[in-house]
Amino acid sequence: MIDSGRQTKAYLVGGGIAALAAAAFLIRDGDVPGENIHLLEQLPLPGGSLDGAGSPDQAYVTRGGRMLEDEAYTCLWNLLETIPTLDDPKVSVRKEITDFNQAWPTDAKARLIDRDHRIVDAARLGLTAHDHIELARLLVLPETVIGARRIDEFFSEHFFTTNFWAMWRTTFAFQNWHSAIELKRYLLRFLQEFPRIHTLAGVRRTRLNQYDSIVRPLTAWLLEHGVRFEHGVTVTDVEFTEHDGIRRAKRLHLDREGRHEEVELADLDLAFITLGSMTADASYGDDHTAPELVRDKRDGSWTLWETLSRKAPDFGRPAVFNGSIPEAAWESFTLTMRSPALLTRIEEFSGNAPGTGALMTFKDSPWLMSIVVPRPPHFDGQPDGVFTLWGYGLFTGTPGEHTGKAMAECTGQEILTELLGQLGFEDIADEVRATTTVTTVMMPYITSQFAPRTVHDRPRLIPHGARNFAFLGQYVEIPEDVVFTVEYSVRGAMRAVYQLLGLKLPIPPVHHALAEPATALRALRTAFA
């Protein structure tokens, strides 16, 4: 590895949270000048999957919202403790998140709702002795033994009917056919959530959407330090050399708004390459149109990984993750409401305090629909009297109960009809429809990182022999940690920067609830109650 120094130039391929975090660690901990850091992003904005956009006149939209947690998100908190908020440079983003959650703690009182519009007693997990045995078996098996097997290969039919599975799968977006390895990691990583899975009291939320609360302050900090954000740039290839087992990235091939360019990497230069994207090729619909399901890889993040994977057998196997769109896709929707009618009724029905951001799942709905009502304002500049609601459906191909159409075929207003029917609020439907704009998002790869896999399908952060390059994002291998989290991307960035620069700074360890006897005992009591 190389020593840190002010002569190093760094090229970050991709503008998601992994690349932004890597840039911050290069500056904060590696003493790399900001003006030596080039962030190469094909999209017009940074942030990747942490997005949030729109206006009260048109509509607001977020593709998703990543739930955070105190115990497990140690690297993210390490980063955000040193990033000031946009409103007050004396207050860190981490402090703002802490203060917000202390003032507005999550406390779901209607975590599950049945087909008769009744709130289910979700504290009763419904696990039997046989379910316990199957869970224990999965937890004790090594990942090398589990291999590419699916979740439904480890559990009998009853397990998938329990309240526990309804809550766990919709909290984290698991499908029955997803990787059993990933489920095992989640169970171990979030064991502390067992006693509070029905209230989501362990969930931490940002004050605004995560683009406004995390990406914008982090981007502003990087810009203040001179980082060069280069948008409209797609990295199409990377050339490597290998001598005596030492591998180096030597040349980047770029497409800059239709023009081919090449960047030569000097001996001290570094390349951090984000592989794949969970929100690649996302498409949008509105009140009157359904979003397209894109299948032809228009986003450069997947094609870059496919190109690189052909160069070395340890650069991963992208086809394992992007090869089955029907098993990875689902759809989200954002309501922009100019009347409080729907939110008032939801609060009265659920018993949730206003703006507590509590997830509600309609467990018997054909789409397995879930919704969250964030505390307003959820977008910077959102005016009083305008409200938002976010939701998603895991089953996009099943006919809806109230529309008779698959979610993927529905317009925004038809999805609103299905939601009102699941809530039993048809009596206010006319007012809600007249004052609500619906934006939908179809994401073909949103849970692709959960695809069944072997230990060889994801590349290492820093491949064997690599001296000046690392892979970042949700599709690299970080032992014991869990994908589909902001923490995973930030931890990978921290480890990659520290290792390539030879920094001896401590990295917060992966949280293990089983190492805390009191936490483990509470979780086991809940699971076996």
N, C-alpha and C positions, 0 to 999 in steps of 0.2 A: 504494500500500500504506500501511498505518498504522504509526505508531511504536509500539514496545512501551511498555507502561505498566501501572500497577497498577489502572487503571480498566477495563481490558478484561475482558469476560466471554467465555468460550468454551464452546460447546455441541458436544459430540462425539457424533455419531450412530453408535451401534454400540460394542460393548465388546471388540472384537478387539485383536490386537497393534498394529495401525495406530493405533487410537484411544488405547490405553494409551501408546504411544510418543509420540504427539502431545502428550498431557497432560504427560508427563515433560519434553519439550523446551520446552513453554510455561513450565513452572516453572523448569527448570534454566537455560535459555538466554534466555528471554524475560521473566523477572521478573514473570510473571503469577501472582498469588496463587492457591494451590490452591483456596481456597474460592470463587473466581470460575469454576472449571471444573466443568461439569456433564457427566457421562458418562451418556448415555441408551441403555439396553440392554434389549431385550425379554426376554432370558434371565435366569435367576436368578443366574448366575455370569459374571464377566468372563473374557476369554481367547479367545473365539471358537473358532477351529479348534485352538488349542493347549490341548488338554484332557487330563484324566486323572482318573479317579474310581474309586470302588468300595471294597470291604472284603474282608479275607481270608475272612470267613464267607460272603459272597455271591459276589462276583466282582469283578475289576478290569477296566477297559476304557480303552483309548485308541483314538480313531478313526484316528489316524495318528501318525507321528513324523517331524518335519522334520530331515533331516540338515544339519548346519552345516559350515562350512569356514573355515579361517583367512584365506585370501587374498581370497575373494569377499565375506565378510560384514563389511565394514568399518563400515557404519553401525550394525549390530546390536551389534558389539563396542564402538563408541563409546558407545552407550546403556548397555550392561551394565557397563561399567567404572565407572559412577557409581551403580550400584544395589547396595546391600549384601545379602548373603545373610540368610536368616532365622536361621541358626544362629550367625553371627558378624558383627556389624556392621562389623568391621574388614576383612572379606574381601568383595570384590565378586563378583557373579555371574560376571563374565568370568573372574576369577581362579579361582573354583571350577571352572569348565568347563575351563580350561587345566590345572589340577592333576589333575583327574579323567582327562583324556585322556593326560597324561603317564604316569600310573600304570597306565592300562588302554587302551593304544593299539589302534585297530581294525586287524586283520590277518586278512582273510578267507582261509581256506585251502580253502574249498569254495564258491567264489562261484557256480559252476554245477554242477548235478547232472543226469545224463541219465536216460533212462527205465529203464536197467538198474541204477540206484542207484550209478553210478560218478561220481567227482569228475572233472570235465572240466578239462583243462589250459587254464584261462581266460586265461593269459598270451598265448596264441596267439589274436590277435584275428580272424584268418580273413579279413581284407580283401584283395581282389584289386586289380590295377591299375585295373580298370574301376570298382571301388568307390571307389578313391582319386580318380579323375577326377570321379565324381559328387559326392563330398564337397567337392572343391575348387570345383566349379561352384556349389554351393549357397553356399559361404562367400564367394565373390566377388560374387555377385549382390546388388544393392541391394534393400532391403525393398520399395521401391515397385514393383520389377519382380516380385518373388516374389508379392506380393499375397496373395490368399486361397487359394493353392494348398496342397495337402496334402503331407505327407512322402512318401507313396507315389507322388507324381507326379514326384519327383526321383531315385528310386532304382529299380534293377532288382531282380528277385526275389532274386538271390543275396545282396544286401546284408542283406536281412531274415532270412537264415539264419545270419549270422555270429555268433560269440561276442561281438563288439563290440556288435552291436545288442541281443542278449539281455541284456547287462549294462547298457548305457546306458539302454535303455527301462525296465528294472525298477528301476534306481537312481532314475530321475526320473519314472517312470510315464507314459511316452510310448506312444501308440498310433500305428499306421501312418497313420491318417487325421487325425492332429493337424496343427497349423499348421507349415508348413515354416519360417516366420519364427521361431517359437519354438524349433525345433530349431537353427536357425542361431545364435540368441542363446546357447543353452545350449552349443553346441560352442565358441563363442568365449569365453564366460564361464568355462567349466570345462575349457579346454584343458589346464591343468596336471594334470588328473586322468587324462589318457590313460595315462601310464606306470604309474599305480597303480589303474586302474579295476578290475583283477581282485582287488586286495587291499582296496580302499577305505581305504587308509592315510591319505588326506586327509580322511576324514570325522571330524567332531568331534561328540561326543554330550554331552548334559547328564547330571549325576549321577543325577537322578531324571527322571521324565517331564517334559515341557516345561511342563506346568501347574504342577507343584510346584517346578521349578527356575527358571522364568522368570516365569510369570504371577503366582504368589503373592508373590514378593519385590517385583516391580514394583508390584503392587497395594498391598502394605503400605506401600511408600515413598510412593505417591500419597496414600493415606489419611492418613499422617503429615503430609503437607503440606496436608491439608484438602480434597482433591478430593471432590466430591459424586457418589457412585455411585448412580444412580437406575435400579433394575431394575424389570422389569415394564412398561417404557415402550417403545412402538413409535412411531417417527416415520413418519407416513403421507404427509406432503407438506411441501414447502418453497415459500414464495412468494418471488419475486424481483422486483426493479425494475430498469429500464434507462433511463438518461438519457445522451445524448451518448456512447454506447458504453461507459458505466460500468455494471456490473451489481453488484447487492448482494442478499444474502439478507436478507429483511425479517421473515419470520414462519415459525415452525415449527409444524406441526400434529401433535399427539401423541395417542396412545391410551394412557392410563394406567389399566391394569386395567379397561378397558371404558368409561372416562370420557374424553370429548374435552377437550383443553386446547390452548391456543395460547401460544406464547412469542414476544414481540416483541423483535426485535434492535435495540439502540441503535446509534448511529453507530460506536462503538468495539468493538462485539461481533463475534465470529467464529463461523463454523459450519464444522465439519469433518465431512463426510458420507461414511460408508463405503458403497460401492456393491456390491451382490451379496454372495454368500457361497459358498465352495466346499463348506462342510459344511451348508448350509441343507437342511432337511427330512430330515436323517439319521434313520434308524429302526433299532431294535435288535431282535435276536433272541437266543435263549438255547439251552440244550441241546436243547430240544424244539420250538422254533418257529423259523421263518425270518423275517428282517426284511422289512418291507413296502417296496416301491419306490414312494415318494411322487411323484406327478406333478402335483399341483394347487397348488403354490406356497403352502404354509401359512406359511412363514417370511416375515416382512415385508421382509427385505433386498432381495429381487428385486422385489417389488411397488413398493417405494419408488423404485428405479431406473427401473422402467417408467413410473411417474408422472412423474418428473423428465425422462426422455428425451423426453416429448411437449412439453416447454416450450421446448426449444431444440435445433437440429440438432447442436450440438457437445457435447451431454450424453451422447453414446454411444448404442449400439444393443444393449440387453441381449438381444434375441432371438437375436443372433448366438451368444451364449454359453449361454443357458438354453433354447434352442429344440430341442435334440436330446439328451434324457436318455440314450438308449441308447448314444450315442457319448461321454458324459462320465462315466457311472456306473461304479463298481466297489465291491467289498465287502472289508472288513477283518475280522479276528477277533483276539480276545485270549484266550489260555489262562491260566487260573488253576490252577496245579498244586500239589497238596498232597503230592506225592511227587517225589523227584528222578529217578525212573526215566527219563523221556523226555529230560531235559536231559543226564543222564549218557551216554546212548546217542548223543545228537547230538554231544556233545563228543568221544566216542571215535571216532565215524564221521568227523567233519569235520576233526579235528585243531585246531579253534579252541580257544584258551585260554578258560577259563570267564569268561563275562560280557564278552567283547570286542565284543558288539553287531554281529557280522559278518552281513551280508545273505547269505542262501542262496537261490538260485532254482532251481526244478525246471523246466529249460528246455523239456522235452518235455511237461510236464503240460498237459492240456486247459484248465485254468484259468489257466495261467502263474502258478503259485503261488510266492510268496516268503515267507520267514520271517526274523525277527530274534530273537535271545535276548539281552535286556538283562541287565546285571549287577544282581543283587539287592542291596539293595532298589531297585525301580523306582518304588515309590509310597511316599509318606510314611507311616510307621507299619507298613509291610509286615513281618510277623514272619519270623523264621528258620523255615525249613522250608516256606515258601510261595514259589513261583516263578512267573514269567510269561513268556509268549512272544507276540509279535505277528506277524501275517502278513496278506497280502492276495492277492487274485486279480484280474488284469486282465480276464480273460474270464469274465464271470459267467453267460453264457447257453449255454455249451458243456457237454455231459454229462461228468461226471467219470469218470476211468479206473476208480476203485474204488467209486464210488457209483452211477454210471449216471445221475446227476441233475445238472442245471445248478446251479452254485454258488448262484445266487439263490434256488433252491427248497429248499436244504438247511438242516436244523437244525444247531445247533452241533456236536452229536455226529456228524452225518454229515460235516461238514467235518473233524472230527478223524479220522474213518475215512479220508478221502481223504489227509490229511497223513501218517498212519502208513503208508498204502500207498505214497505217493511216496518215503518214507524206507526202506521195506522193513522196518519194525519191527513187523510183525503179531504177532510172538511175545510182545510185551509189551503188546499192545492191551488185554487185560482189565484189567491193573493201571492203565494210563494212563486208560482210560475211567472207572474207578471212583474215581479221585482227581483228575479234571480237570473244571473247569467252563468252558464255552466261551461267550463273548459275541460276537455278530456285529453288524456295522454296515453297512447299505447306504447309500451316499451318492450321490444322483442327479446332483450337480453337481461331484464332486470334481476332475475334470480339465477342467471347462468353460472355464477360462482358457486352455487350450491349443487351443481351437476355431480353425479356419482363419478368418482375419480380414483386413481391410484396415486401412490406417493411420487410417481415420476411425471405426472401430468402438469404440474406447476413448476416453473423454474425457481431456483434459489434466488434470493435477493441479489446476491453477488455470486455468480457462477464460479466454479472451481477455476483458479488461475486468473480470474479477472483482476486487473490492476486499476482500471480507470473508468469502469462502467458498472452500473447496477440497474436492476429492473424494479419498478415500483407498481403500486396499485393493488387491486383486489385479486389478481390472478397469479401472484407470486406466493411462494411457500414461506410462511412464518410459523414454525412449530408451536402448537398449543393455542395460538390465537385464532380469532373467529373473523371470517370474511363478512361482508355486508355491514361493516361498521366503519365509522370515521376513524376510530382508534387503529384499525388494521392498517389503513393507509398512512397514518401519521407515524405509527411504530416502525413501519417499513422504511419510511423516509429517514427517521432518526438513526436507525441501525445502519442504513446504507451510507449516510453522510459520515457518521462516526468511524465506520470501518474503512472507507476509502481515504479519509483524511488522517487515519491513525490516531484518532482522539481517544483518550483514556477516560472519558467522562462516563459516569454511571448512566445506565438506561433503566428507567422504571421497569420492574419485573412484571411479567404477565400475572394478573391476579388469580390466585387459587383459593377458592372458598373452602375447599377441603382442608387447607392448611390452618384454618381458623376453627377450632373445635366447636365454639358456641354457634357460629354461623352454620356449620355443617349439621349440627344437632337440630337446629331450628328447621332447616330444609328437610331433613329426614323425617322429622315429626310431621311436617305438613304433607309430604309425599305419601307417608305410610298411615296417615290418619284414616 
